Structure formats: C-alpha cells, structure tokens
Amino acid sequence: MSDKIEVENVNHPGHITRVDAVKYAAAKSALLAILTGQEHGLTQTEMMAAINGQIDQTLFPNGAKSGWWMKTVQLDLEAKGQINRIATKPLRWALA
C-alpha cells in the first residue's frame, strides 16, 4: 500500500482528501518548476501543456493522469497560500 498525503481544495475549505504521496510530490515538483520564473503566471491551459515536459514519466507514462494531478496540486497549493490565482480572463496562477 502506498503512502498517502492529505490535500486541501481552495474551492471547498475544510475538505481534506487523501492521495498518493509519491505522485503528489512528483506533480508538485513539476508544477513548481513550471511556475518558477513566470512573473505573470500561467493559464490552466498553459500549465496543462507544460506539465508533460516536467512530470516524471515513470509515474505518468505519456502524461497519463498528469492533468488531474496538476489540478489537484494547484488547488492544494492555492489553499495553502503557496500559489496565487490572478483574476484575469482567462485566470492565471503564479507562485505566491
């Protein structure tokens, strides 16, 4: 059985979900690498496109499920104040 980590969701305060810790860590590392140096942030579409170049291919072969994991990490880090949602059209996210 794999280790689990508790994640939050900025859209549902107080709601905790347990997910695979190894996959979460890989997706978090990839998302932070994508957002680093992005002064004006990235849209969700830009993050989804960029994640496949950063994500661990042994855990996510051909990017399988990487979009779901990217969104899970984005919502968790946003809830924890590590990334910010920029209210533009379309929405953008940047490191806090």
C-alpha positions as a Markdown table, in Angstrom:
| # | Residue | x | y | z |
|---|---|---|---|---|
| 1 | Met | 0.0 | 0.0 | 0.0 |
| 2 | Ser | 1.4 | 3.4 | -0.9 |
| 3 | Asp | 1.7 | 6.3 | 1.5 |
| 4 | Lys | -1.0 | 8.9 | 1.4 |
| 5 | Ile | -0.9 | 12.7 | 1.9 |
| 6 | Glu | -3.7 | 15.0 | 2.8 |
| 7 | Val | -4.6 | 17.7 | 0.3 |
| 8 | Glu | -6.9 | 20.7 | 0.5 |
| 9 | Asn | -9.1 | 22.3 | -2.1 |
| 10 | Val | -9.3 | 26.1 | -2.2 |
| 11 | Asn | -12.9 | 25.8 | -3.6 |
| 12 | His | -14.0 | 23.6 | -0.7 |
| 13 | Pro | -12.5 | 25.0 | 2.6 |
| 14 | Gly | -12.1 | 22.4 | 5.3 |
| 15 | His | -12.5 | 19.5 | 2.8 |
| 16 | Ile | -9.5 | 17.1 | 3.0 |
| 17 | Thr | -8.7 | 14.3 | 0.5 |
| 18 | Arg | -6.0 | 11.7 | 0.8 |
| 19 | Val | -4.0 | 11.0 | -2.3 |
| 20 | Asp | -0.9 | 9.0 | -3.2 |
| 21 | Ala | 2.1 | 10.8 | -1.7 |
| 22 | Val | 4.7 | 9.9 | -4.4 |
| 23 | Lys | 2.5 | 11.0 | -7.3 |
| 24 | Tyr | 1.6 | 14.2 | -5.4 |
| 25 | Ala | 5.2 | 15.0 | -4.8 |
| 26 | Ala | 6.1 | 14.4 | -8.4 |
| 27 | Ala | 3.2 | 16.6 | -9.7 |
| 28 | Lys | 4.1 | 19.3 | -7.1 |
| 29 | Ser | 7.7 | 19.4 | -8.2 |
| 30 | Ala | 6.6 | 19.6 | -11.8 |
| 31 | Leu | 4.1 | 22.4 | -11.2 |
| 32 | Leu | 6.5 | 24.5 | -9.1 |
| 33 | Ala | 9.1 | 24.1 | -11.8 |
| 34 | Ile | 6.6 | 25.3 | -14.4 |
| 35 | Leu | 5.6 | 28.3 | -12.4 |
| 36 | Thr | 9.1 | 29.3 | -11.3 |
| 37 | Gly | 10.2 | 32.4 | -13.2 |
| 38 | Gln | 6.7 | 33.0 | -14.6 |
| 39 | Glu | 6.2 | 36.6 | -13.3 |
| 40 | His | 2.7 | 37.0 | -14.9 |
| 41 | Gly | 1.7 | 33.4 | -14.1 |
| 42 | Leu | 0.3 | 30.8 | -16.4 |
| 43 | Thr | -3.3 | 29.9 | -17.5 |
| 44 | Gln | -4.6 | 26.4 | -16.8 |
| 45 | Thr | -4.2 | 25.5 | -20.4 |
| 46 | Glu | -0.6 | 26.6 | -20.4 |
| 47 | Met | 0.1 | 24.6 | -17.2 |
| 48 | Met | -1.6 | 21.5 | -18.6 |
| 49 | Ala | 0.5 | 21.8 | -21.8 |
| 50 | Ala | 3.7 | 22.3 | -19.8 |
| 51 | Ile | 3.2 | 19.6 | -17.2 |
| 52 | Asn | 4.0 | 16.7 | -19.6 |
| 53 | Gly | 7.5 | 18.1 | -20.2 |
| 54 | Gln | 8.2 | 18.3 | -16.4 |
| 55 | Ile | 6.3 | 15.3 | -14.9 |
| 56 | Asp | 8.1 | 12.0 | -14.0 |
| 57 | Gln | 7.4 | 9.8 | -17.0 |
| 58 | Thr | 7.9 | 6.6 | -14.9 |
| 59 | Leu | 4.9 | 7.6 | -12.7 |
| 60 | Phe | 2.9 | 9.2 | -15.5 |
| 61 | Pro | 3.7 | 7.3 | -18.8 |
| 62 | Asn | 2.9 | 9.6 | -21.7 |
| 63 | Gly | 1.4 | 12.1 | -19.3 |
| 64 | Ala | -1.4 | 9.7 | -18.2 |
| 65 | Lys | -3.4 | 11.4 | -15.5 |
| 66 | Ser | -0.9 | 14.3 | -15.2 |
| 67 | Gly | -3.7 | 16.9 | -15.8 |
| 68 | Trp | -5.7 | 15.6 | -12.9 |
| 69 | Trp | -2.7 | 15.6 | -10.6 |
| 70 | Met | -1.6 | 19.1 | -11.8 |
| 71 | Lys | -5.1 | 20.4 | -10.9 |
| 72 | Thr | -5.1 | 18.6 | -7.5 |
| 73 | Val | -1.7 | 20.1 | -6.6 |
| 74 | Gln | -2.8 | 23.6 | -7.9 |
| 75 | Leu | -5.9 | 23.6 | -5.7 |
| 76 | Asp | -3.9 | 22.3 | -2.7 |
| 77 | Leu | -1.1 | 24.8 | -3.1 |
| 78 | Glu | -3.6 | 27.6 | -3.6 |
| 79 | Ala | -5.5 | 26.6 | -0.5 |
| 80 | Lys | -2.1 | 26.7 | 1.4 |
| 81 | Gly | -1.2 | 30.1 | 0.0 |
| 82 | Gln | 1.8 | 28.9 | -1.9 |
| 83 | Ile | 0.4 | 29.9 | -5.3 |
| 84 | Asn | -2.0 | 32.7 | -6.1 |
| 85 | Arg | -4.9 | 32.9 | -8.5 |
| 86 | Ile | -4.7 | 36.1 | -10.7 |
| 87 | Ala | -8.1 | 37.3 | -11.6 |
| 88 | Thr | -7.6 | 37.9 | -15.3 |
| 89 | Lys | -9.5 | 36.4 | -18.2 |
| 90 | Pro | -8.5 | 33.7 | -18.5 |
| 91 | Leu | -7.4 | 33.0 | -14.9 |
| 92 | Arg | -3.7 | 32.7 | -14.3 |
| 93 | Trp | -1.7 | 31.2 | -11.4 |
| 94 | Ala | 1.7 | 32.3 | -10.1 |
| 95 | Leu | 3.9 | 31.5 | -7.2 |
| 96 | Ala | 3.0 | 33.4 | -4.0 |
